[in-house]
Every structure is written in structure tokens, then in C-alpha cells.
Amino acid sequence: MSSIKFSFIHTSHTHVKRFKNVLRRYSGVQASHFVDEELLGDILLRGEIGKDHELRFKGLIKEVNKTYPQLVICTCSTLGQIISKGKGMNNVVGLDQPMIETCIEKHQKVVVAYTLKSTVFPTLELIAKTAKALNKPVEIIECFCEKAWEYFPHDVDQYLTKIKEALLPFIQKGDAIILAQASMGGVKQMMSTDKPLYSSDEIGIDYYVRSLMK
């Protein structure tokens, strides 16, 4: 375990403490955290990912690889569009892949909840690719928690409350719920339902730590 080293790339400083807390359950894991809040902010302002955003992200990866290059985990679902292209991403993974694979293996009718429209395309693309690879049929029901994002990251409690409010009418529409963004994971503790809620924070970290242990 002492040889396991990886890095996180975040788009909010809020994630650093949260992911450090998750990692405490694993002994001998060394992780470094890199944050670029302006990258996501500029993408949202422009409404799309441009070539300059790709270059900035790849530049950040080069800096990350100078320290903890074994594995680079990106916690931002929006940036999955860049990762999926594959160029210069040999040791870069998205945190949400294990979550989606775990969910699709078990469920056919899935509610996908998100607070940013920029998350929709990379998430649905990843679901489609995963379903095809697993040879599993999947039906997607989108739940846009549009009133939540304005509270992130300055009021996380209200952010999660708005997600919960948006999700409630969708609970019975699917067999399971995917929380498409890592920032949404905390809503699981606020909801009482027999439907499984999948979040990338715990599932993703557990998967990648275990894969590096092999």
C-alpha cells in the first residue's frame, strides 16, 4: 500500500477537504490535490469547452505529473469531454467511470441527476459507452436540479437541499439514481429511499485504490 500515489484535479477548493476525509479509510495512500476553479468557471461562462480549455487542462496535467504521476483522477464530470478524447491522457481517469459501470451492471432504468448542463453530454456519453461495453440495455431519465448550482460552493447545505427537492418527484421513476457530479454525494445522507443512489466520490476512490493495490 505504501507505493500507492495519485493526484486529484478539482475545480473547487471545497473538494479537497472532502476527498481527504474519504481517503482516511485507506492506509498507506499518498495523494496530492490540484485545483483550478477558473477553468470550470470559464467553461460555464462560455457555454462550451474550447481549445484553450483543453490546452489549459493538459498543461495542468503536466504539472501534476511532476509530483504524483502514477494516476491522475479528475473529479469534474464536465472535463470528462476532454479525457474521453484520449490524447495525452494515458494516466488520467474520470472519477465517475466506476460509479456508472457499477450502476449499469445492476440497473436498467436510471435517473441521472445533475446541477450543471455542461455535465449532461459527458455523463450520457459515458453511460452509453459503458452500456454498450457491458451489453446492457439502459433507459435514462434526466433530472436537472437547476436551482442548486447557485449555492455552490458558498452554501453547500442549501446546494444539497435544492438537489433533494428536485430529486423527490423522480424517486419512483427509475430503479436507481446516478448523482452525476462529485459535489452531489452529500445528498445521500439527506434522503430516505429504498432506491440506490450512486455517487462517484466513494465508489470511484475505492475502485481506483483497489486497482492500484493489484
Residue, then its C-alpha position, 0 to 999 in steps of 0.5 A: m500500500s505504501s507505493i500507492k500515489f495519485s493526484f486529484i484535479h478539482t475545480s473547487h477548493t471545497h473538494v479537497k477537504r472532502f476527498k481527504n476525509v474519504l481517503r482516511r479509510y485507506s492506509g498507506v495512500q499518498a495523494s496530492h490535490f490540484v485545483d483550478e476553479e477558473l477553468l470550470g468557471d470559464i467553461l460555464l461562462r462560455g457555454e462550451i469547452g474550447k481549445d484553450h480549455e483543453l490546452r489549459f487542462k493538459g498543461l495542468i496535467k503536466e504539472v501534476n505529473k511532476t509530483y504524483p504521476q502514477l494516476v491522475i483522477c479528475t473529479c469534474s464530470t464536465l472535463g470528462q469531454i476532454i479525457s474521453k478524447g484520449k490524447g495525452m491522457n494515458n494516466v488520467v481517469g474520470l472519477d465517475q467511470p466506476m460509479i456508472e459501470t457499477c450502476i449499469e451492471k445492476h440497473q436498467k432504468v436510471v435517473v441521472a441527476y445533475t446541477l450543471k448542463s455542461t455535465v449532461f453530454p459527458t455523463l450520457e456519453l459515458i453511460a452509453k459507452t459503458a452500456k454498450a461495453l457491458n451489453k446492457p440495455v439502459e433507459i435514462i431519465e434526466c433530472f436537472c436540479e437547476k436551482a442548486w448550482e447557485y449555492f455552490p460552493h458558498d452554501v453547500d447545505q442549501y446546494l444539497t437541499k435544492i438537489k433533494e427537492a428536485l430529486l423527490p418527484f423522480i424517486q419512483k421513476g427509475d430503479a436507481i439514481i446516478l448523482a452525476q457530479a462529485s459535489m452531489g454525494g452529500v445528498k445521500q445522507m439527506m434522503s430516505t429511499d429504498k432506491p440506490l443512489y450512486s455517487s462517484d466520490e466513494i465508489g470511484i476512490d475505492y475502485y481506483v485504490r483497489s486497482l492500484m493495490k493489484 
